[in-house]
């Protein structure tokens, strides 16, 4: 089982800290790191918008219901 599946909060913190350290080691400034974070959030928003615009109901591939259906 993956770390993300076991403890999502700890996994996200671990990934964030590791990514931050990589950026720092590669000479990124505070402003550049904030820009990267903004770009990641933009990607997430774009992905979510694409996901939420898909038709609701059962997936043709898996037969699993969309979790947004409730």
N, CA, C, O and CB atoms as a CASP TS submission, in Angstrom:
PFRMAT TS
TARGET T0000
AUTHOR 0000-0000-0000
METHOD Language model
MODEL 1
PARENT N/A
ATOM      1  N   UNK     1       0.852  -1.180   0.000  1.00  0.00           N
ATOM      2  CA  UNK     1       0.000   0.000   0.000  1.00  0.00           C
ATOM      3  C   UNK     1       0.894   1.238   0.000  1.00  0.00           C
ATOM      4  O   UNK     1       1.900   1.280   0.709  1.00  0.00           O
ATOM      5  CB  UNK     1      -0.967   0.001   1.230  1.00  0.00           C
ATOM      6  N   UNK     2       0.535   2.230  -0.782  1.00  0.00           N
ATOM      7  CA  UNK     2       1.351   3.438  -0.905  1.00  0.00           C
ATOM      8  C   UNK     2       1.193   4.342   0.315  1.00  0.00           C
ATOM      9  O   UNK     2       0.220   4.238   1.063  1.00  0.00           O
ATOM     10  CB  UNK     2       0.977   4.204  -2.176  1.00  0.00           C
ATOM     11  N   UNK     3       2.163   5.225   0.497  1.00  0.00           N
ATOM     12  CA  UNK     3       2.100   6.196   1.596  1.00  0.00           C
ATOM     13  C   UNK     3       0.861   7.066   1.468  1.00  0.00           C
ATOM     14  O   UNK     3       0.208   7.368   2.467  1.00  0.00           O
ATOM     15  CB  UNK     3       3.365   7.075   1.620  1.00  0.00           C
ATOM     16  N   UNK     4       0.530   7.473   0.240  1.00  0.00           N
ATOM     17  CA  UNK     4      -0.645   8.328   0.024  1.00  0.00           C
ATOM     18  C   UNK     4      -1.919   7.624   0.460  1.00  0.00           C
ATOM     19  O   UNK     4      -2.816   8.259   1.015  1.00  0.00           O
ATOM     20  CB  UNK     4      -0.752   8.736  -1.453  1.00  0.00           C
ATOM     21  N   UNK     5      -2.012   6.331   0.220  1.00  0.00           N
ATOM     22  CA  UNK     5      -3.204   5.585   0.613  1.00  0.00           C
ATOM     23  C   UNK     5      -3.258   5.395   2.125  1.00  0.00           C
ATOM     24  O   UNK     5      -4.343   5.377   2.706  1.00  0.00           O
ATOM     25  CB  UNK     5      -3.238   4.227  -0.091  1.00  0.00           C
ATOM     26  N   UNK     6      -2.111   5.253   2.762  1.00  0.00           N
ATOM     27  CA  UNK     6      -2.063   5.040   4.208  1.00  0.00           C
ATOM     28  C   UNK     6      -2.376   6.316   4.981  1.00  0.00           C
ATOM     29  O   UNK     6      -3.167   6.297   5.924  1.00  0.00           O
ATOM     30  CB  UNK     6      -0.697   4.515   4.614  1.00  0.00           C
ATOM     31  N   UNK     7      -1.754   7.423   4.581  1.00  0.00           N
ATOM     32  CA  UNK     7      -1.904   8.683   5.310  1.00  0.00           C
ATOM     33  C   UNK     7      -1.719   9.846   4.339  1.00  0.00           C
ATOM     34  O   UNK     7      -0.601  10.319   4.138  1.00  0.00           O
ATOM     35  CB  UNK     7      -0.884   8.777   6.485  1.00  0.00           C
ATOM     36  N   UNK     8      -2.802  10.300   3.747  1.00  0.00           N
ATOM     37  CA  UNK     8      -2.746  11.335   2.711  1.00  0.00           C
ATOM     38  C   UNK     8      -2.124  12.631   3.226  1.00  0.00           C
ATOM     39  O   UNK     8      -1.368  13.282   2.506  1.00  0.00           O
ATOM     40  CB  UNK     8      -4.143  11.616   2.178  1.00  0.00           C
ATOM     41  N   UNK     9      -2.434  13.005   4.457  1.00  0.00           N
ATOM     42  CA  UNK     9      -1.881  14.238   5.017  1.00  0.00           C
ATOM     43  C   UNK     9      -0.374  14.184   5.140  1.00  0.00           C
ATOM     44  O   UNK     9       0.325  15.122   4.755  1.00  0.00           O
ATOM     45  CB  UNK     9      -2.487  14.515   6.370  1.00  0.00           C
ATOM     46  N   UNK    10       0.122  13.089   5.676  1.00  0.00           N
ATOM     47  CA  UNK    10       1.566  12.930   5.830  1.00  0.00           C
ATOM     48  C   UNK    10       2.239  12.826   4.465  1.00  0.00           C
ATOM     49  O   UNK    10       3.323  13.374   4.262  1.00  0.00           O
ATOM     50  CB  UNK    10       1.887  11.687   6.681  1.00  0.00           C
ATOM     51  N   UNK    11       1.609  12.134   3.542  1.00  0.00           N
ATOM     52  CA  UNK    11       2.181  11.975   2.204  1.00  0.00           C
ATOM     53  C   UNK    11       2.315  13.321   1.506  1.00  0.00           C
ATOM     54  O   UNK    11       3.354  13.615   0.915  1.00  0.00           O
ATOM     55  CB  UNK    11       1.319  11.030   1.360  1.00  0.00           C
ATOM     56  N   UNK    12       1.270  14.139   1.573  1.00  0.00           N
ATOM     57  CA  UNK    12       1.333  15.433   0.890  1.00  0.00           C
ATOM     58  C   UNK    12       2.392  16.332   1.523  1.00  0.00           C
ATOM     59  O   UNK    12       3.088  17.062   0.818  1.00  0.00           O
ATOM     60  CB  UNK    12      -0.038  16.128   0.925  1.00  0.00           C
ATOM     61  N   UNK    13       2.515  16.282   2.832  1.00  0.00           N
ATOM     62  CA  UNK    13       3.537  17.084   3.513  1.00  0.00           C
ATOM     63  C   UNK    13       4.939  16.613   3.123  1.00  0.00           C
ATOM     64  O   UNK    13       5.824  17.433   2.879  1.00  0.00           O
ATOM     65  CB  UNK    13       3.355  17.005   5.047  1.00  0.00           C
ATOM     66  N   UNK    14       5.139  15.307   3.064  1.00  0.00           N
ATOM     67  CA  UNK    14       6.431  14.739   2.697  1.00  0.00           C
ATOM     68  C   UNK    14       6.819  15.134   1.276  1.00  0.00           C
ATOM     69  O   UNK    14       7.954  15.539   1.023  1.00  0.00           O
ATOM     70  CB  UNK    14       6.401  13.215   2.832  1.00  0.00           C
ATOM     71  N   UNK    15       5.871  15.012   0.352  1.00  0.00           N
ATOM     72  CA  UNK    15       6.136  15.369  -1.044  1.00  0.00           C
ATOM     73  C   UNK    15       6.429  16.863  -1.168  1.00  0.00           C
ATOM     74  O   UNK    15       7.355  17.261  -1.875  1.00  0.00           O
ATOM     75  CB  UNK    15       4.938  14.984  -1.939  1.00  0.00           C
ATOM     76  N   UNK    16       5.641  17.685  -0.482  1.00  0.00           N
ATOM     77  CA  UNK    16       5.835  19.136  -0.555  1.00  0.00           C
ATOM     78  C   UNK    16       7.218  19.533  -0.040  1.00  0.00           C
ATOM     79  O   UNK    16       7.906  20.338  -0.667  1.00  0.00           O
ATOM     80  CB  UNK    16       4.745  19.861   0.251  1.00  0.00           C
ATOM     81  N   UNK    17       7.622  18.973   1.094  1.00  0.00           N
ATOM     82  CA  UNK    17       8.932  19.308   1.660  1.00  0.00           C
ATOM     83  C   UNK    17      10.061  18.854   0.743  1.00  0.00           C
ATOM     84  O   UNK    17      11.031  19.583   0.535  1.00  0.00           O
ATOM     85  CB  UNK    17       9.096  18.672   3.044  1.00  0.00           C
ATOM     86  N   UNK    18       9.934  17.652   0.197  1.00  0.00           N
ATOM     87  CA  UNK    18      10.972  17.136  -0.700  1.00  0.00           C
ATOM     88  C   UNK    18      11.070  17.994  -1.961  1.00  0.00           C
ATOM     89  O   UNK    18      12.168  18.318  -2.413  1.00  0.00           O
ATOM     90  CB  UNK    18      10.680  15.668  -1.075  1.00  0.00           C
ATOM     91  N   UNK    19       9.920  18.357  -2.523  1.00  0.00           N
ATOM     92  CA  UNK    19       9.901  19.180  -3.733  1.00  0.00           C
ATOM     93  C   UNK    19      10.500  20.556  -3.445  1.00  0.00           C
ATOM     94  O   UNK    19      11.265  21.083  -4.252  1.00  0.00           O
ATOM     95  CB  UNK    19       8.458  19.323  -4.272  1.00  0.00           C
ATOM     96  N   UNK    20      10.158  21.129  -2.310  1.00  0.00           N
ATOM     97  CA  UNK    20      10.708  22.429  -1.904  1.00  0.00           C
ATOM     98  C   UNK    20      12.235  22.356  -1.805  1.00  0.00           C
ATOM     99  O   UNK    20      12.939  23.243  -2.289  1.00  0.00           O
ATOM    100  CB  UNK    20      10.103  22.877  -0.548  1.00  0.00           C
ATOM    101  N   UNK    21      12.737  21.293  -1.173  1.00  0.00           N
ATOM    102  CA  UNK    21      14.187  21.138  -1.022  1.00  0.00           C
ATOM    103  C   UNK    21      14.870  21.018  -2.384  1.00  0.00           C
ATOM    104  O   UNK    21      15.949  21.572  -2.591  1.00  0.00           O
ATOM    105  CB  UNK    21      14.508  19.904  -0.160  1.00  0.00           C
ATOM    106  N   UNK    22      14.240  20.292  -3.312  1.00  0.00           N
ATOM    107  CA  UNK    22      14.795  20.153  -4.664  1.00  0.00           C
ATOM    108  C   UNK    22      14.864  21.511  -5.352  1.00  0.00           C
ATOM    109  O   UNK    22      15.871  21.855  -5.971  1.00  0.00           O
ATOM    110  CB  UNK    22      13.947  19.172  -5.506  1.00  0.00           C
ATOM    111  N   UNK    23      13.784  22.279  -5.236  1.00  0.00           N
ATOM    112  CA  UNK    23      13.774  23.610  -5.848  1.00  0.00           C
ATOM    113  C   UNK    23      14.862  24.489  -5.246  1.00  0.00           C
ATOM    114  O   UNK    23      15.578  25.173  -5.977  1.00  0.00           O
ATOM    115  CB  UNK    23      12.401  24.275  -5.671  1.00  0.00           C
ATOM    116  N   UNK    24      14.994  24.478  -3.920  1.00  0.00           N
ATOM    117  CA  UNK    24      16.013  25.289  -3.244  1.00  0.00           C
ATOM    118  C   UNK    24      17.419  24.883  -3.686  1.00  0.00           C
ATOM    119  O   UNK    24      18.257  25.736  -3.979  1.00  0.00           O
ATOM    120  CB  UNK    24      15.880  25.153  -1.715  1.00  0.00           C
ATOM    121  N   UNK    25      17.671  23.555  -3.730  1.00  0.00           N
ATOM    122  CA  UNK    25      18.995  23.066  -4.133  1.00  0.00           C
ATOM    123  C   UNK    25      19.328  23.464  -5.562  1.00  0.00           C
ATOM    124  O   UNK    25      20.501  23.576  -5.920  1.00  0.00           O
ATOM    125  CB  UNK    25      19.067  21.548  -3.991  1.00  0.00           C
ATOM    126  N   UNK    26      18.309  23.678  -6.375  1.00  0.00           N
ATOM    127  CA  UNK    26      18.517  24.065  -7.767  1.00  0.00           C
ATOM    128  C   UNK    26      18.472  25.572  -7.970  1.00  0.00           C
ATOM    129  O   UNK    26      18.390  26.047  -9.102  1.00  0.00           O
ATOM    130  CB  UNK    26      17.482  23.409  -8.641  1.00  0.00           C
ATOM    131  N   UNK    27      18.527  26.331  -6.866  1.00  0.00           N
ATOM    132  CA  UNK    27      18.686  27.769  -6.941  1.00  0.00           C
ATOM    133  C   UNK    27      17.423  28.585  -7.145  1.00  0.00           C
ATOM    134  O   UNK    27      17.506  29.763  -7.490  1.00  0.00           O
ATOM    135  CB  UNK    27      19.596  28.072  -8.007  1.00  0.00           C
ATOM    136  N   UNK    28      16.255  27.987  -6.942  1.00  0.00           N
ATOM    137  CA  UNK    28      15.006  28.740  -7.095  1.00  0.00           C
ATOM    138  C   UNK    28      14.860  29.752  -5.959  1.00  0.00           C
ATOM    139  O   UNK    28      15.131  29.441  -4.799  1.00  0.00           O
ATOM    140  CB  UNK    28      13.788  27.781  -7.124  1.00  0.00           C
ATOM    141  N   UNK    29      14.433  30.951  -6.302  1.00  0.00           N
ATOM    142  CA  UNK    29      14.173  31.991  -5.301  1.00  0.00           C
ATOM    143  C   UNK    29      12.777  31.781  -4.710  1.00  0.00           C
ATOM    144  O   UNK    29      11.995  30.968  -5.203  1.00  0.00           O
ATOM    145  CB  UNK    29      14.298  33.419  -5.931  1.00  0.00           C
ATOM    146  N   UNK    30      12.479  32.536  -3.637  1.00  0.00           N
ATOM    147  CA  UNK    30      11.134  32.458  -3.050  1.00  0.00           C
ATOM    148  C   UNK    30      10.066  32.768  -4.092  1.00  0.00           C
ATOM    149  O   UNK    30       9.045  32.085  -4.166  1.00  0.00           O
ATOM    150  CB  UNK    30      11.007  33.426  -1.862  1.00  0.00           C
ATOM    151  N   UNK    31      10.304  33.794  -4.888  1.00  0.00           N
ATOM    152  CA  UNK    31       9.324  34.195  -5.908  1.00  0.00           C
ATOM    153  C   UNK    31       9.120  33.093  -6.948  1.00  0.00           C
ATOM    154  O   UNK    31       7.997  32.841  -7.384  1.00  0.00           O
ATOM    155  CB  UNK    31       9.775  35.491  -6.601  1.00  0.00           C
ATOM    156  N   UNK    32      10.212  32.442  -7.338  1.00  0.00           N
ATOM    157  CA  UNK    32      10.108  31.360  -8.317  1.00  0.00           C
ATOM    158  C   UNK    32       9.367  30.156  -7.734  1.00  0.00           C
ATOM    159  O   UNK    32       8.590  29.506  -8.434  1.00  0.00           O
ATOM    160  CB  UNK    32      11.504  30.939  -8.795  1.00  0.00           C
ATOM    161  N   UNK    33       9.604  29.862  -6.464  1.00  0.00           N
ATOM    162  CA  UNK    33       8.915  28.743  -5.813  1.00  0.00           C
ATOM    163  C   UNK    33       7.425  29.038  -5.723  1.00  0.00           C
ATOM    164  O   UNK    33       6.600  28.152  -5.949  1.00  0.00           O
ATOM    165  CB  UNK    33       9.500  28.477  -4.403  1.00  0.00           C
ATOM    166  N   UNK    34       7.078  30.267  -5.398  1.00  0.00           N
ATOM    167  CA  UNK    34       5.663  30.655  -5.354  1.00  0.00           C
ATOM    168  C   UNK    34       5.043  30.529  -6.740  1.00  0.00           C
ATOM    169  O   UNK    34       3.895  30.104  -6.872  1.00  0.00           O
ATOM    170  CB  UNK    34       5.504  32.103  -4.823  1.00  0.00           C
ATOM    171  N   UNK    35       5.792  30.893  -7.765  1.00  0.00           N
ATOM    172  CA  UNK    35       5.302  30.764  -9.136  1.00  0.00           C
ATOM    173  C   UNK    35       5.054  29.296  -9.491  1.00  0.00           C
ATOM    174  O   UNK    35       4.043  28.965 -10.111  1.00  0.00           O
ATOM    175  CB  UNK    35       6.305  31.387 -10.123  1.00  0.00           C
ATOM    176  N   UNK    36       5.977  28.424  -9.098  1.00  0.00           N
ATOM    177  CA  UNK    36       5.808  26.986  -9.344  1.00  0.00           C
ATOM    178  C   UNK    36       4.556  26.480  -8.629  1.00  0.00           C
ATOM    179  O   UNK    36       3.769  25.726  -9.201  1.00  0.00           O
ATOM    180  CB  UNK    36       7.059  26.192  -8.870  1.00  0.00           C
ATOM    181  N   UNK    37       4.379  26.898  -7.376  1.00  0.00           N
ATOM    182  CA  UNK    37       3.192  26.485  -6.615  1.00  0.00           C
ATOM    183  C   UNK    37       1.918  26.946  -7.314  1.00  0.00           C
ATOM    184  O   UNK    37       0.938  26.204  -7.382  1.00  0.00           O
ATOM    185  CB  UNK    37       3.243  27.051  -5.179  1.00  0.00           C
ATOM    186  N   UNK    38       1.932  28.163  -7.830  1.00  0.00           N
ATOM    187  CA  UNK    38       0.777  28.675  -8.570  1.00  0.00           C
ATOM    188  C   UNK    38       0.507  27.861  -9.823  1.00  0.00           C
ATOM    189  O   UNK    38      -0.646  27.586 -10.158  1.00  0.00           O
ATOM    190  CB  UNK    38       0.993  30.132  -8.940  1.00  0.00           C
ATOM    191  N   UNK    39       1.581  27.475 -10.520  1.00  0.00           N
ATOM    192  CA  UNK    39       1.421  26.656 -11.722  1.00  0.00           C
ATOM    193  C   UNK    39       0.830  25.286 -11.387  1.00  0.00           C
ATOM    194  O   UNK    39       0.000  24.762 -12.130  1.00  0.00           O
ATOM    195  CB  UNK    39       2.770  26.486 -12.432  1.00  0.00           C
ATOM    196  N   UNK    40       1.263  24.713 -10.267  1.00  0.00           N
ATOM    197  CA  UNK    40       0.710  23.420  -9.840  1.00  0.00           C
ATOM    198  C   UNK    40      -0.778  23.565  -9.534  1.00  0.00           C
ATOM    199  O   UNK    40      -1.580  22.720  -9.931  1.00  0.00           O
ATOM    200  CB  UNK    40       1.467  22.878  -8.595  1.00  0.00           C
ATOM    201  N   UNK    41      -1.144  24.629  -8.833  1.00  0.00           N
ATOM    202  CA  UNK    41      -2.561  24.868  -8.530  1.00  0.00           C
ATOM    203  C   UNK    41      -3.374  25.073  -9.801  1.00  0.00           C
ATOM    204  O   UNK    41      -4.510  24.608  -9.898  1.00  0.00           O
ATOM    205  CB  UNK    41      -2.713  26.085  -7.616  1.00  0.00           C
ATOM    206  N   UNK    42      -2.793  25.769 -10.774  1.00  0.00           N
ATOM    207  CA  UNK    42      -3.486  25.979 -12.049  1.00  0.00           C
ATOM    208  C   UNK    42      -3.723  24.644 -12.762  1.00  0.00           C
ATOM    209  O   UNK    42      -4.800  24.411 -13.311  1.00  0.00           O
ATOM    210  CB  UNK    42      -2.672  26.933 -12.955  1.00  0.00           C
ATOM    211  N   UNK    43      -2.720  23.779 -12.751  1.00  0.00           N
ATOM    212  CA  UNK    43      -2.886  22.445 -13.350  1.00  0.00           C
ATOM    213  C   UNK    43      -3.991  21.673 -12.643  1.00  0.00           C
ATOM    214  O   UNK    43      -4.808  21.015 -13.288  1.00  0.00           O
ATOM    215  CB  UNK    43      -1.564  21.651 -13.288  1.00  0.00           C
ATOM    216  N   UNK    44      -4.014  21.754 -11.328  1.00  0.00           N
ATOM    217  CA  UNK    44      -5.047  21.070 -10.554  1.00  0.00           C
ATOM    218  C   UNK    44      -6.427  21.608 -10.900  1.00  0.00           C
ATOM    219  O   UNK    44      -7.366  20.835 -11.089  1.00  0.00           O
ATOM    220  CB  UNK    44      -4.783  21.222  -9.055  1.00  0.00           C
ATOM    221  N   UNK    45      -6.554  22.916 -10.982  1.00  0.00           N
ATOM    222  CA  UNK    45      -7.844  23.531 -11.335  1.00  0.00           C
ATOM    223  C   UNK    45      -8.286  23.110 -12.727  1.00  0.00           C
ATOM    224  O   UNK    45      -9.455  22.790 -12.938  1.00  0.00           O
ATOM    225  CB  UNK    45      -7.752  25.064 -11.258  1.00  0.00           C
ATOM    226  N   UNK    46      -7.356  23.108 -13.680  1.00  0.00           N
ATOM    227  CA  UNK    46      -7.693  22.690 -15.041  1.00  0.00           C
ATOM    228  C   UNK    46      -8.126  21.230 -15.081  1.00  0.00           C
ATOM    229  O   UNK    46      -9.065  20.875 -15.793  1.00  0.00           O
ATOM    230  CB  UNK    46      -6.502  22.906 -15.974  1.00  0.00           C
ATOM    231  N   UNK    47      -7.441  20.388 -14.317  1.00  0.00           N
ATOM    232  CA  UNK    47      -7.805  18.977 -14.258  1.00  0.00           C
ATOM    233  C   UNK    47      -9.180  18.814 -13.638  1.00  0.00           C
ATOM    234  O   UNK    47      -9.996  18.036 -14.132  1.00  0.00           O
ATOM    235  CB  UNK    47      -6.764  18.179 -13.463  1.00  0.00           C
ATOM    236  N   UNK    48      -9.446  19.541 -12.559  1.00  0.00           N
ATOM    237  CA  UNK    48     -10.742  19.441 -11.890  1.00  0.00           C
ATOM    238  C   UNK    48     -11.856  19.929 -12.806  1.00  0.00           C
ATOM    239  O   UNK    48     -12.926  19.321 -12.852  1.00  0.00           O
ATOM    240  CB  UNK    48     -10.739  20.247 -10.582  1.00  0.00           C
ATOM    241  N   UNK    49     -11.621  21.015 -13.533  1.00  0.00           N
ATOM    242  CA  UNK    49     -12.640  21.532 -14.453  1.00  0.00           C
ATOM    243  C   UNK    49     -12.950  20.503 -15.526  1.00  0.00           C
ATOM    244  O   UNK    49     -14.112  20.325 -15.890  1.00  0.00           O
ATOM    245  CB  UNK    49     -12.177  22.853 -15.101  1.00  0.00           C
ATOM    246  N   UNK    50     -11.936  19.824 -16.038  1.00  0.00           N
ATOM    247  CA  UNK    50     -12.156  18.780 -17.036  1.00  0.00           C
ATOM    248  C   UNK    50     -12.916  17.613 -16.455  1.00  0.00           C
ATOM    249  O   UNK    50     -13.780  17.035 -17.115  1.00  0.00           O
ATOM    250  CB  UNK    50     -10.838  18.301 -17.605  1.00  0.00           C
ATOM    251  N   UNK    51     -12.598  17.259 -15.209  1.00  0.00           N
ATOM    252  CA  UNK    51     -13.267  16.144 -14.550  1.00  0.00           C
ATOM    253  C   UNK    51     -14.723  16.488 -14.263  1.00  0.00           C
ATOM    254  O   UNK    51     -15.610  15.664 -14.482  1.00  0.00           O
ATOM    255  CB  UNK    51     -12.540  15.771 -13.250  1.00  0.00           C
ATOM    256  N   UNK    52     -14.975  17.700 -13.773  1.00  0.00           N
ATOM    257  CA  UNK    52     -16.338  18.063 -13.389  1.00  0.00           C
ATOM    258  C   UNK    52     -17.228  18.312 -14.600  1.00  0.00           C
ATOM    259  O   UNK    52     -18.452  18.311 -14.471  1.00  0.00           O
ATOM    260  CB  UNK    52     -16.319  19.296 -12.507  1.00  0.00           C
ATOM    261  N   UNK    53     -16.632  18.527 -15.784  1.00  0.00           N
ATOM    262  CA  UNK    53     -17.457  18.750 -16.967  1.00  0.00           C
ATOM    263  C   UNK    53     -17.823  17.452 -17.677  1.00  0.00           C
ATOM    264  O   UNK    53     -18.607  17.464 -18.626  1.00  0.00           O
ATOM    265  CB  UNK    53     -16.740  19.667 -17.926  1.00  0.00           C
ATOM    266  N   UNK    54     -17.258  16.326 -17.221  1.00  0.00           N
ATOM    267  CA  UNK    54     -17.602  15.033 -17.814  1.00  0.00           C
ATOM    268  C   UNK    54     -19.017  14.657 -17.410  1.00  0.00           C
ATOM    269  O   UNK    54     -19.484  15.056 -16.344  1.00  0.00           O
ATOM    270  CB  UNK    54     -16.599  13.931 -17.378  1.00  0.00           C
ATOM    271  N   UNK    55     -19.702  13.894 -18.251  1.00  0.00           N
ATOM    272  CA  UNK    55     -21.069  13.480 -17.910  1.00  0.00           C
ATOM    273  C   UNK    55     -21.093  12.651 -16.632  1.00  0.00           C
ATOM    274  O   UNK    55     -20.192  11.853 -16.373  1.00  0.00           O
ATOM    275  CB  UNK    55     -21.689  12.680 -19.061  1.00  0.00           C
ATOM    276  N   UNK    56     -22.121  12.853 -15.855  1.00  0.00           N
ATOM    277  CA  UNK    56     -22.274  12.100 -14.609  1.00  0.00           C
ATOM    278  C   UNK    56     -22.874  10.736 -14.925  1.00  0.00           C
ATOM    279  O   UNK    56     -23.451  10.529 -15.993  1.00  0.00           O
ATOM    280  CB  UNK    56     -23.165  12.875 -13.587  1.00  0.00           C
ATOM    281  N   UNK    57     -22.731   9.827 -13.999  1.00  0.00           N
ATOM    282  CA  UNK    57     -23.276   8.491 -14.193  1.00  0.00           C
ATOM    283  C   UNK    57     -22.156   7.479 -14.245  1.00  0.00           C
ATOM    284  O   UNK    57     -21.043   7.746 -13.793  1.00  0.00           O
ATOM    285  CB  UNK    57     -24.117   8.422 -15.470  1.00  0.00           C
ATOM    286  N   UNK    58     -22.447   6.334 -14.788  1.00  0.00           N
ATOM    287  CA  UNK    58     -21.456   5.270 -14.839  1.00  0.00           C
ATOM    288  C   UNK    58     -20.433   5.528 -15.929  1.00  0.00           C
ATOM    289  O   UNK    58     -20.756   6.000 -17.019  1.00  0.00           O
ATOM    290  CB  UNK    58     -22.128   3.928 -15.062  1.00  0.00           C
ATOM    291  N   UNK    59     -19.201   5.207 -15.607  1.00  0.00           N
ATOM    292  CA  UNK    59     -18.127   5.301 -16.579  1.00  0.00           C
ATOM    293  C   UNK    59     -18.277   4.165 -17.574  1.00  0.00           C
ATOM    294  O   UNK    59     -18.557   3.031 -17.185  1.00  0.00           O
ATOM    295  CB  UNK    59     -16.738   5.260 -15.890  1.00  0.00           C
ATOM    296  N   UNK    60     -18.096   4.453 -18.839  1.00  0.00           N
ATOM    297  CA  UNK    60     -18.208   3.414 -19.859  1.00  0.00           C
ATOM    298  C   UNK    60     -17.096   2.393 -19.713  1.00  0.00           C
ATOM    299  O   UNK    60     -17.300   1.211 -19.990  1.00  0.00           O
ATOM    300  CB  UNK    60     -18.177   4.028 -21.257  1.00  0.00           C
ATOM    301  N   UNK    61     -15.920   2.834 -19.279  1.00  0.00           N
ATOM    302  CA  UNK    61     -14.783   1.932 -19.172  1.00  0.00           C
ATOM    303  C   UNK    61     -14.878   1.023 -17.957  1.00  0.00           C
ATOM    304  O   UNK    61     -14.673  -0.185 -18.071  1.00  0.00           O
ATOM    305  CB  UNK    61     -13.504   2.721 -19.116  1.00  0.00           C
ATOM    306  N   UNK    62     -15.184   1.586 -16.803  1.00  0.00           N
ATOM    307  CA  UNK    62     -15.093   0.800 -15.579  1.00  0.00           C
ATOM    308  C   UNK    62     -16.428   0.382 -15.003  1.00  0.00           C
ATOM    309  O   UNK    62     -16.493  -0.562 -14.216  1.00  0.00           O
ATOM    310  CB  UNK    62     -14.355   1.563 -14.562  1.00  0.00           C
ATOM    311  N   UNK    63     -17.490   1.066 -15.380  1.00  0.00           N
ATOM    312  CA  UNK    63     -18.787   0.766 -14.785  1.00  0.00           C
ATOM    313  C   UNK    63     -18.934   1.333 -13.387  1.00  0.00           C
ATOM    314  O   UNK    63     -19.918   1.046 -12.704  1.00  0.00           O
ATOM    315  CB  UNK    63     -19.003  -0.716 -14.749  1.00  0.00           C
ATOM    316  N   UNK    64     -17.965   2.141 -12.947  1.00  0.00           N
ATOM    317  CA  UNK    64     -17.991   2.721 -11.608  1.00  0.00           C
ATOM    318  C   UNK    64     -18.683   4.075 -11.675  1.00  0.00           C
ATOM    319  O   UNK    64     -18.445   4.859 -12.593  1.00  0.00           O
ATOM    320  CB  UNK    64     -16.553   2.859 -11.026  1.00  0.00           C
ATOM    321  N   UNK    65     -19.545   4.345 -10.690  1.00  0.00           N
ATOM    322  CA  UNK    65     -20.252   5.624 -10.660  1.00  0.00           C
ATOM    323  C   UNK    65     -19.304   6.759 -10.337  1.00  0.00           C
ATOM    324  O   UNK    65     -18.329   6.587  -9.606  1.00  0.00           O
ATOM    325  CB  UNK    65     -21.387   5.588  -9.644  1.00  0.00           C
ATOM    326  N   UNK    66     -19.604   7.921 -10.892  1.00  0.00           N
ATOM    327  CA  UNK    66     -18.860   9.142 -10.629  1.00  0.00           C
ATOM    328  C   UNK    66     -19.063   9.521  -9.161  1.00  0.00           C
ATOM    329  O   UNK    66     -20.208   9.598  -8.715  1.00  0.00           O
ATOM    330  CB  UNK    66     -19.315  10.297 -11.582  1.00  0.00           C
ATOM    331  N   UNK    67     -17.978   9.764  -8.383  1.00  0.00           N
ATOM    332  CA  UNK    67     -18.119  10.086  -6.959  1.00  0.00           C
ATOM    333  C   UNK    67     -18.836  11.400  -6.698  1.00  0.00           C
ATOM    334  O   UNK    67     -19.314  11.619  -5.585  1.00  0.00           O
ATOM    335  CB  UNK    67     -16.770  10.131  -6.317  1.00  0.00           C
ATOM    336  N   UNK    68     -18.926  12.284  -7.686  1.00  0.00           N
ATOM    337  CA  UNK    68     -19.624  13.557  -7.500  1.00  0.00           C
ATOM    338  C   UNK    68     -21.136  13.387  -7.505  1.00  0.00           C
ATOM    339  O   UNK    68     -21.864  14.322  -7.170  1.00  0.00           O
ATOM    340  CB  UNK    68     -19.217  14.537  -8.582  1.00  0.00           C
ATOM    341  N   UNK    69     -21.618  12.205  -7.883  1.00  0.00           N
ATOM    342  CA  UNK    69     -23.061  11.978  -7.949  1.00  0.00           C
ATOM    343  C   UNK    69     -23.722  11.975  -6.587  1.00  0.00           C
ATOM    344  O   UNK    69     -24.880  12.369  -6.451  1.00  0.00           O
ATOM    345  CB  UNK    69     -23.344  10.679  -8.638  1.00  0.00           C
ATOM    346  N   UNK    70     -22.994  11.536  -5.583  1.00  0.00           N
ATOM    347  CA  UNK    70     -23.548  11.535  -4.229  1.00  0.00           C
ATOM    348  C   UNK    70     -24.172  10.328  -3.835  1.00  0.00           C
ATOM    349  O   UNK    70     -24.669  10.226  -2.714  1.00  0.00           O
ATOM    350  CB  UNK    70     -24.478  12.553  -4.061  1.00  0.00           C
TER
END
